[in-house]
Amino acid sequence: MTLFNLKDKNAIITGSSRGIGKAIAYRMAEHGAKVIITSRKLDACEAVAKEINDTFGEGHATAISCNISDKEQLKNLYKKSLDFCGNISTLVCNAAINPYFGPSNNIPDEAFEKIMKSNVQSNFWLCNEVLPDMIKMKNGSIIIISSIAGLRGNSMLGAYAISKAADSQLARNISVEYGRDNIRANCISPGLIKTDFARALWENESILKSMTAKAALKRIGMPDEIAGAAVYLASEAGSFMTGQNIVIDGGESEQ
């Protein structure tokens, strides 16, 4: 348990009111971390924070609403997080959007810009918000939730795939620039996971069948099957891991 112990660790997890983000927050709290639950809807965040506090004890979680595409709200998120726990040892950039499903040449400029701002620029902003204090502490773990869509071309998720490839590069850059300060940055790239975010894919029977047929495990993944990797990267177990992209896709990308 010592290697994966997160006692005295404090983590911001964006998009943590549901899906993968919620699973990561729950498992980090289970291993002893204090977690900041954040998304646009405060009531949804408060419900998750209450669930975590009821399970692991009062003070393990707090809720802060934030629209990740708004730089001032990100600054406010970080300030309020410090008010809650004093310092941030782990940042999990999980929140993302995909308002367009179809060939790239048909995507409206507004949708493309929205994807890039929410999925890439917001992560860049928030990382730059937390990095100065991590440098002072000479310690920190940044985890960006990317996607296997960012590993190869995609005929229906082109702009989203581009944004996720950029997230992988963001983690690599941070790892190189701040490794001397004992700050690690890594990505996790899930395959198809049963979340509300991916509902358009797994609710469509033909798409689900096609995608799972390519995977070695022949099934869709669950949010909790991603959370363990985040705990690893936040803990001493992952202290020599940086600049990497951990693919968790049931073997889909190996086919």
SETORKOL-720453 format. One record per residue (C-alpha): residue number from 0; chain; y, x negated, z. Coordinates in steps of 0.25 Angstrom, whole numbers, plus 2048, in hexadecimal, padded with zeros to 3 digits. Each point is the difference from the previous one (the first is absolute). Layout:
<drenlo=NUM, kero=A, v=Y, u=X, w=Z>
...
//
This chain:
<drenlo=0, kero=A, v=800, u=800, w=800>
<drenlo=1, kero=A, v=809, u=7F4, w=803>
<drenlo=2, kero=A, v=802, u=7FD, w=7F1>
<drenlo=3, kero=A, v=804, u=80E, w=7FD>
<drenlo=4, kero=A, v=808, u=802, w=80C>
<drenlo=5, kero=A, v=80E, u=806, w=7FD>
<drenlo=6, kero=A, v=805, u=801, w=80E>
<drenlo=7, kero=A, v=80F, u=7FC, w=801>
<drenlo=8, kero=A, v=801, u=802, w=7F1>
<drenlo=9, kero=A, v=80A, u=80A, w=7FA>
<drenlo=10, kero=A, v=7FF, u=806, w=7F2>
<drenlo=11, kero=A, v=808, u=808, w=7F7>
<drenlo=12, kero=A, v=7F8, u=808, w=7F6>
<drenlo=13, kero=A, v=807, u=807, w=7F5>
<drenlo=14, kero=A, v=7FA, u=80D, w=7FB>
<drenlo=15, kero=A, v=7F8, u=801, w=80C>
<drenlo=16, kero=A, v=800, u=80F, w=803>
<drenlo=17, kero=A, v=7F4, u=802, w=7F7>
<drenlo=18, kero=A, v=7F5, u=7F9, w=7F8>
<drenlo=19, kero=A, v=7FE, u=7F1, w=800>
<drenlo=20, kero=A, v=80D, u=7FE, w=808>
<drenlo=21, kero=A, v=7FC, u=809, w=80B>
<drenlo=22, kero=A, v=7F2, u=7FA, w=800>
<drenlo=23, kero=A, v=806, u=7F2, w=802>
<drenlo=24, kero=A, v=809, u=804, w=80B>
<drenlo=25, kero=A, v=7F5, u=807, w=807>
<drenlo=26, kero=A, v=7F7, u=7F4, w=7FF>
<drenlo=27, kero=A, v=80B, u=7F6, w=804>
<drenlo=28, kero=A, v=803, u=808, w=80C>
<drenlo=29, kero=A, v=7F1, u=801, w=804>
<drenlo=30, kero=A, v=800, u=7F1, w=800>
<drenlo=31, kero=A, v=80C, u=7FF, w=809>
<drenlo=32, kero=A, v=80D, u=800, w=7F7>
<drenlo=33, kero=A, v=80C, u=808, w=802>
<drenlo=34, kero=A, v=803, u=807, w=7F3>
<drenlo=35, kero=A, v=80C, u=807, w=7F9>
<drenlo=36, kero=A, v=7FC, u=80C, w=7F8>
<drenlo=37, kero=A, v=80A, u=802, w=7F5>
<drenlo=38, kero=A, v=801, u=809, w=7F4>
<drenlo=39, kero=A, v=80B, u=80A, w=7FB>
<drenlo=40, kero=A, v=7FB, u=80C, w=808>
<drenlo=41, kero=A, v=803, u=7FD, w=80F>
<drenlo=42, kero=A, v=7F7, u=80C, w=805>
<drenlo=43, kero=A, v=7F4, u=7FA, w=7F8>
<drenlo=44, kero=A, v=803, u=7F2, w=806>
<drenlo=45, kero=A, v=801, u=806, w=80E>
<drenlo=46, kero=A, v=7F3, u=807, w=7FF>
<drenlo=47, kero=A, v=7F9, u=7F3, w=7FD>
<drenlo=48, kero=A, v=807, u=7F9, w=80B>
<drenlo=49, kero=A, v=7FC, u=80A, w=80A>
<drenlo=50, kero=A, v=7F1, u=800, w=7FB>
<drenlo=51, kero=A, v=800, u=7F1, w=802>
<drenlo=52, kero=A, v=807, u=800, w=80D>
<drenlo=53, kero=A, v=7F7, u=80B, w=805>
<drenlo=54, kero=A, v=7F4, u=7F8, w=7FC>
<drenlo=55, kero=A, v=804, u=7F2, w=804>
<drenlo=56, kero=A, v=80B, u=802, w=80B>
<drenlo=57, kero=A, v=80E, u=803, w=800>
<drenlo=58, kero=A, v=809, u=7F5, w=7F9>
<drenlo=59, kero=A, v=7F7, u=7FC, w=7F6>
<drenlo=60, kero=A, v=807, u=807, w=7F5>
<drenlo=61, kero=A, v=80E, u=806, w=7FC>
<drenlo=62, kero=A, v=805, u=808, w=7F4>
<drenlo=63, kero=A, v=80C, u=7FC, w=7F8>
<drenlo=64, kero=A, v=804, u=807, w=7F3>
<drenlo=65, kero=A, v=804, u=7F8, w=7F4>
<drenlo=66, kero=A, v=802, u=801, w=7F1>
<drenlo=67, kero=A, v=7FB, u=7F3, w=7FB>
<drenlo=68, kero=A, v=809, u=801, w=7F3>
<drenlo=69, kero=A, v=80C, u=7FF, w=809>
<drenlo=70, kero=A, v=804, u=7F2, w=805>
<drenlo=71, kero=A, v=808, u=805, w=80C>
<drenlo=72, kero=A, v=7F5, u=809, w=805>
<drenlo=73, kero=A, v=7F7, u=7F4, w=7FF>
<drenlo=74, kero=A, v=80A, u=7F8, w=808>
<drenlo=75, kero=A, v=800, u=80B, w=80A>
<drenlo=76, kero=A, v=7F1, u=801, w=800>
<drenlo=77, kero=A, v=7FF, u=7F1, w=804>
<drenlo=78, kero=A, v=80B, u=801, w=80B>
<drenlo=79, kero=A, v=7F9, u=80C, w=806>
<drenlo=80, kero=A, v=7F3, u=7F9, w=800>
<drenlo=81, kero=A, v=806, u=7F5, w=808>
<drenlo=82, kero=A, v=806, u=809, w=80A>
<drenlo=83, kero=A, v=7F1, u=806, w=802>
<drenlo=84, kero=A, v=7F9, u=7F3, w=801>
<drenlo=85, kero=A, v=809, u=7F4, w=800>
<drenlo=86, kero=A, v=7FA, u=7F8, w=7F4>
<drenlo=87, kero=A, v=7F8, u=803, w=7F4>
<drenlo=88, kero=A, v=7F4, u=7F7, w=7FD>
<drenlo=89, kero=A, v=7FA, u=808, w=7F5>
<drenlo=90, kero=A, v=806, u=807, w=7F4>
<drenlo=91, kero=A, v=7F7, u=809, w=7F8>
<drenlo=92, kero=A, v=807, u=805, w=7F3>
<drenlo=93, kero=A, v=7F7, u=80C, w=7FC>
<drenlo=94, kero=A, v=809, u=80B, w=7FB>
<drenlo=95, kero=A, v=801, u=802, w=7F1>
<drenlo=96, kero=A, v=802, u=80A, w=7F6>
<drenlo=97, kero=A, v=7FB, u=804, w=7F2>
<drenlo=98, kero=A, v=808, u=80B, w=7FA>
<drenlo=99, kero=A, v=7FA, u=7FE, w=7F2>
<drenlo=100, kero=A, v=7F2, u=801, w=7FB>
<drenlo=101, kero=A, v=7FE, u=7FD, w=7F1>
<drenlo=102, kero=A, v=803, u=7F5, w=7F5>
<drenlo=103, kero=A, v=80B, u=7F6, w=803>
<drenlo=104, kero=A, v=808, u=803, w=7F4>
<drenlo=105, kero=A, v=803, u=80E, w=804>
<drenlo=106, kero=A, v=805, u=7FD, w=80E>
<drenlo=107, kero=A, v=80E, u=804, w=803>
<drenlo=108, kero=A, v=80A, u=7F5, w=804>
<drenlo=109, kero=A, v=803, u=807, w=80D>
<drenlo=110, kero=A, v=7F1, u=801, w=804>
<drenlo=111, kero=A, v=7FE, u=7F1, w=7FC>
<drenlo=112, kero=A, v=80C, u=7FC, w=808>
<drenlo=113, kero=A, v=7FB, u=809, w=80C>
<drenlo=114, kero=A, v=7F2, u=7F9, w=800>
<drenlo=115, kero=A, v=806, u=7F2, w=800>
<drenlo=116, kero=A, v=80A, u=803, w=80B>
<drenlo=117, kero=A, v=7F6, u=807, w=809>
<drenlo=118, kero=A, v=7F4, u=7F7, w=7FD>
<drenlo=119, kero=A, v=807, u=7F2, w=7FF>
<drenlo=120, kero=A, v=80E, u=7FF, w=803>
<drenlo=121, kero=A, v=7FF, u=808, w=80E>
<drenlo=122, kero=A, v=7F4, u=7F6, w=804>
<drenlo=123, kero=A, v=809, u=7F5, w=7FC>
<drenlo=124, kero=A, v=80C, u=805, w=808>
<drenlo=125, kero=A, v=7F7, u=803, w=80C>
<drenlo=126, kero=A, v=7F9, u=7F3, w=800>
<drenlo=127, kero=A, v=80E, u=7F9, w=7FF>
<drenlo=128, kero=A, v=804, u=808, w=80C>
<drenlo=129, kero=A, v=7F5, u=7FC, w=809>
<drenlo=130, kero=A, v=7FE, u=7F1, w=7FB>
<drenlo=131, kero=A, v=80C, u=7FA, w=808>
<drenlo=132, kero=A, v=7FA, u=804, w=80D>
<drenlo=133, kero=A, v=7F2, u=7FC, w=7FC>
<drenlo=134, kero=A, v=806, u=7F2, w=7FD>
<drenlo=135, kero=A, v=806, u=7FF, w=80E>
<drenlo=136, kero=A, v=7F3, u=804, w=806>
<drenlo=137, kero=A, v=7F8, u=7F7, w=7F7>
<drenlo=138, kero=A, v=7F6, u=80B, w=7FE>
<drenlo=139, kero=A, v=7FE, u=80C, w=7F7>
<drenlo=140, kero=A, v=7F7, u=807, w=7F7>
<drenlo=141, kero=A, v=804, u=808, w=7F4>
<drenlo=142, kero=A, v=7F6, u=809, w=7F9>
<drenlo=143, kero=A, v=803, u=808, w=7F3>
<drenlo=144, kero=A, v=7F7, u=80B, w=7FC>
<drenlo=145, kero=A, v=7FF, u=7FD, w=7F1>
<drenlo=146, kero=A, v=7F5, u=806, w=7F7>
<drenlo=147, kero=A, v=7F5, u=7FC, w=7F6>
<drenlo=148, kero=A, v=809, u=807, w=7F6>
<drenlo=149, kero=A, v=809, u=7F3, w=801>
<drenlo=150, kero=A, v=7F4, u=7F8, w=7FC>
<drenlo=151, kero=A, v=7FF, u=805, w=7F1>
<drenlo=152, kero=A, v=806, u=808, w=7F6>
<drenlo=153, kero=A, v=800, u=80F, w=802>
<drenlo=154, kero=A, v=802, u=80B, w=7F5>
<drenlo=155, kero=A, v=804, u=80B, w=80A>
<drenlo=156, kero=A, v=807, u=7F9, w=80B>
<drenlo=157, kero=A, v=807, u=7F5, w=7F9>
<drenlo=158, kero=A, v=80D, u=800, w=808>
<drenlo=159, kero=A, v=7F9, u=801, w=80D>
<drenlo=160, kero=A, v=7F7, u=7F5, w=7FC>
<drenlo=161, kero=A, v=80C, u=7F7, w=7FD>
<drenlo=162, kero=A, v=806, u=803, w=80E>
<drenlo=163, kero=A, v=7F3, u=7FC, w=807>
<drenlo=164, kero=A, v=7FE, u=7F3, w=7F8>
<drenlo=165, kero=A, v=80F, u=7FD, w=805>
<drenlo=166, kero=A, v=7FC, u=803, w=80E>
<drenlo=167, kero=A, v=7F5, u=7F5, w=7FF>
<drenlo=168, kero=A, v=80A, u=7F6, w=7FB>
<drenlo=169, kero=A, v=809, u=804, w=80B>
<drenlo=170, kero=A, v=7F5, u=7FC, w=80A>
<drenlo=171, kero=A, v=7FD, u=7F3, w=7F9>
<drenlo=172, kero=A, v=80F, u=7FC, w=800>
<drenlo=173, kero=A, v=802, u=803, w=80F>
<drenlo=174, kero=A, v=7F4, u=7F8, w=804>
<drenlo=175, kero=A, v=805, u=7F4, w=7F8>
<drenlo=176, kero=A, v=80E, u=801, w=805>
<drenlo=177, kero=A, v=7FD, u=803, w=80F>
<drenlo=178, kero=A, v=7F3, u=7FA, w=802>
<drenlo=179, kero=A, v=807, u=7F4, w=807>
<drenlo=180, kero=A, v=805, u=80A, w=80B>
<drenlo=181, kero=A, v=7F2, u=805, w=802>
<drenlo=182, kero=A, v=802, u=80D, w=7F9>
<drenlo=183, kero=A, v=7F5, u=806, w=7F8>
<drenlo=184, kero=A, v=801, u=80A, w=7F4>
<drenlo=185, kero=A, v=7F4, u=806, w=7FA>
<drenlo=186, kero=A, v=7FD, u=80D, w=7F7>
<drenlo=187, kero=A, v=7F4, u=80A, w=801>
<drenlo=188, kero=A, v=7FD, u=806, w=7F3>
<drenlo=189, kero=A, v=7F8, u=80D, w=802>
<drenlo=190, kero=A, v=7F8, u=807, w=7F6>
<drenlo=191, kero=A, v=7FF, u=80F, w=7FF>
<drenlo=192, kero=A, v=802, u=805, w=80E>
<drenlo=193, kero=A, v=7FF, u=80F, w=805>
<drenlo=194, kero=A, v=80F, u=802, w=803>
<drenlo=195, kero=A, v=80A, u=80A, w=7FD>
<drenlo=196, kero=A, v=807, u=7F6, w=7F8>
<drenlo=197, kero=A, v=7F4, u=7FE, w=7F6>
<drenlo=198, kero=A, v=7FD, u=80F, w=801>
<drenlo=199, kero=A, v=803, u=802, w=7F1>
<drenlo=200, kero=A, v=7F4, u=7F6, w=7FD>
<drenlo=201, kero=A, v=7F5, u=804, w=80A>
<drenlo=202, kero=A, v=803, u=80F, w=7FE>
<drenlo=203, kero=A, v=7FD, u=7FF, w=7F1>
<drenlo=204, kero=A, v=7F1, u=800, w=800>
<drenlo=205, kero=A, v=7FF, u=7F9, w=7F2>
<drenlo=206, kero=A, v=80A, u=7F5, w=805>
<drenlo=207, kero=A, v=7F9, u=7FE, w=80D>
<drenlo=208, kero=A, v=7F2, u=7FF, w=7F9>
<drenlo=209, kero=A, v=805, u=7F6, w=7F6>
<drenlo=210, kero=A, v=807, u=7F7, w=80A>
<drenlo=211, kero=A, v=7F5, u=800, w=80B>
<drenlo=212, kero=A, v=7F5, u=7FE, w=7F5>
<drenlo=213, kero=A, v=807, u=7F2, w=7FD>
<drenlo=214, kero=A, v=7FF, u=7FC, w=80F>
<drenlo=215, kero=A, v=7F4, u=7F9, w=806>
<drenlo=216, kero=A, v=800, u=80A, w=80C>
<drenlo=217, kero=A, v=801, u=80C, w=7F7>
<drenlo=218, kero=A, v=809, u=807, w=809>
<drenlo=219, kero=A, v=80F, u=802, w=804>
<drenlo=220, kero=A, v=805, u=7F8, w=80C>
<drenlo=221, kero=A, v=806, u=806, w=80D>
<drenlo=222, kero=A, v=80D, u=7FB, w=806>
<drenlo=223, kero=A, v=7F9, u=7FA, w=80C>
<drenlo=224, kero=A, v=7F9, u=7F7, w=7F7>
<drenlo=225, kero=A, v=80D, u=7F9, w=7FD>
<drenlo=226, kero=A, v=805, u=7FF, w=80E>
<drenlo=227, kero=A, v=7F7, u=7F5, w=805>
<drenlo=228, kero=A, v=805, u=7F6, w=7F6>
<drenlo=229, kero=A, v=80E, u=803, w=805>
<drenlo=230, kero=A, v=7FC, u=7FE, w=80F>
<drenlo=231, kero=A, v=7F9, u=7F3, w=7FB>
<drenlo=232, kero=A, v=80D, u=7FB, w=7F9>
<drenlo=233, kero=A, v=809, u=804, w=80C>
<drenlo=234, kero=A, v=7F7, u=7F8, w=80A>
<drenlo=235, kero=A, v=7FB, u=7F2, w=804>
<drenlo=236, kero=A, v=7F4, u=803, w=7F7>
<drenlo=237, kero=A, v=809, u=7FF, w=7F4>
<drenlo=238, kero=A, v=809, u=7F4, w=804>
<drenlo=239, kero=A, v=7FC, u=7F7, w=7F5>
<drenlo=240, kero=A, v=801, u=80B, w=7F5>
<drenlo=241, kero=A, v=80D, u=801, w=7F8>
<drenlo=242, kero=A, v=805, u=802, w=7F2>
<drenlo=243, kero=A, v=7F3, u=808, w=7FD>
<drenlo=244, kero=A, v=7FC, u=80D, w=7FA>
<drenlo=245, kero=A, v=7F4, u=807, w=807>
<drenlo=246, kero=A, v=7FA, u=80A, w=7F6>
<drenlo=247, kero=A, v=7F8, u=80C, w=807>
<drenlo=248, kero=A, v=7FB, u=809, w=7F5>
<drenlo=249, kero=A, v=7F1, u=802, w=802>
<drenlo=250, kero=A, v=7FE, u=7F6, w=7F5>
<drenlo=251, kero=A, v=807, u=807, w=7F5>
<drenlo=252, kero=A, v=808, u=7F4, w=7FB>
<drenlo=253, kero=A, v=7F3, u=7F8, w=7FF>
<drenlo=254, kero=A, v=7FA, u=809, w=7F5>
//
